[in-house]
Amino acid sequence: MRILRGIAGALLWILAAVLGIVAIVLCITIILLPAGLPLLGVSRHLFGMAVRLMLPREVAHPVKQSRKGLKRQAKGVSQLKKSKPGKATTKGAKKVVEWLTK
């Protein structure tokens, strides 16, 4: 899956570069400036998408990944509350207990 994301990102990067060059040529000609500016914005957006495809998920979507981690920790705490006192049932619960006792 990682290889496919990398290939898609590379192809999208090339498409964005070609589109950016066309947009710059359109912007140079004063008459076609209104067509070149939006095209330049689309090119910039495609560059961003390409970079996000090439980066690992943790770097590309840090907020989503942190939410997943918090949900796992919350699940560990809820299991800890259900278990006997002083006995952690999962790794997540142990980490939460260590974090809370610091």
Summary of the structure (lengths in Angstrom):
residues: 102
radius of gyration: 23.7
end to end distance: 38.9
largest distance: 76.0
contacts: 264
relative contact order: 0.10
helix: 86%
strand: 0%
